[in-house]
Amino acid sequence: GGIMAEKQKVAEADLKVFREFRESYVDVVNQLGQLEVQRISIEKAKESVARRLEELAVRENEIVSEFEVNYGIGEVNLETGEFIPQDE
């Protein structure tokens, strides 16, 4: 059989290296967790804005339809307020 290794005290400098490594590791894992929480929050915000964009697209179609009924097909100059009919 093998000789039982004797327990020995680890040098303080070596212990310090291990402790610092473990602290760094825990720190990085915590940062990763925080970033993940932020990512989820950003995803939710993106979904909300994307829904708003879809609502605006629907509203745009409504506005254009109403406008064409009232004025025909063309464009509005928002500066002057003039309607420019589209050339046939």
C-alpha positions in Angstrom: 0.0 0.0 0.0 0.9 3.6 -0.3 2.4 5.7 2.5 -0.2 8.0 4.1 0.7 11.5 3.3 0.9 13.6 6.4 -1.4 16.6 6.8 0.5 19.8 6.5 -0.3 23.4 6.8 -0.6 25.2 3.5 1.5 28.3 3.3 -0.4 31.6 3.9 0.8 33.0 0.5 -0.6 29.9 -1.3 -3.9 30.1 0.6 -4.1 33.8 -0.4 -3.8 32.8 -4.1 -6.7 30.2 -3.7 -8.9 32.7 -1.8 -8.4 35.4 -4.4 -9.1 33.1 -7.2 -12.3 31.9 -5.6 -13.4 35.5 -4.9 -12.8 36.4 -8.5 -14.7 33.4 -9.7 -17.7 34.1 -7.5 -17.6 37.8 -8.6 -17.7 36.8 -12.3 -20.5 34.4 -11.8 -22.5 37.1 -9.9 -21.8 39.6 -12.8 -23.1 37.0 -15.2 -26.3 36.6 -13.2 -26.8 40.4 -13.1 -26.3 40.6 -16.9 -28.8 37.8 -17.4 -31.4 39.7 -15.3 -30.7 42.8 -17.4 -31.0 40.8 -20.6 -34.5 39.5 -19.6 -35.5 43.0 -18.7 -34.3 44.3 -22.1 -36.2 41.4 -23.9 -39.4 42.4 -22.2 -38.9 46.1 -23.2 -38.2 45.0 -26.8 -41.4 42.9 -26.9 -43.3 45.9 -25.6 -41.8 48.3 -28.2 -42.3 45.7 -31.0 -46.0 45.4 -30.1 -46.3 49.2 -30.2 -44.6 49.2 -33.7 -47.2 46.7 -34.9 -50.0 48.9 -33.5 -48.5 51.9 -35.4 -48.4 49.9 -38.6 -52.1 49.1 -38.3 -52.9 52.7 -37.4 -50.8 53.9 -40.5 -53.0 51.7 -42.8 -56.2 53.2 -41.2 -54.9 56.8 -41.6 -53.9 56.2 -45.2 -57.3 54.7 -46.0 -59.2 57.5 -44.3 -57.0 60.0 -46.1 -57.5 58.5 -49.5 -61.3 58.6 -49.0 -61.1 62.3 -48.2 -58.4 63.5 -50.5 -57.6 60.8 -53.0 -54.1 59.3 -53.6 -51.2 61.6 -53.0 -48.9 63.1 -50.4 -49.1 65.7 -47.7 -46.4 68.4 -47.3 -46.3 68.5 -43.5 -44.5 71.9 -43.6 -47.0 73.7 -45.8 -50.1 71.6 -45.0 -50.7 71.2 -48.8 -51.9 68.0 -50.4 -50.1 67.0 -53.6 -52.1 64.6 -55.7 -50.3 61.7 -57.3 -49.9 62.1 -61.1 -52.1 59.5 -62.9 
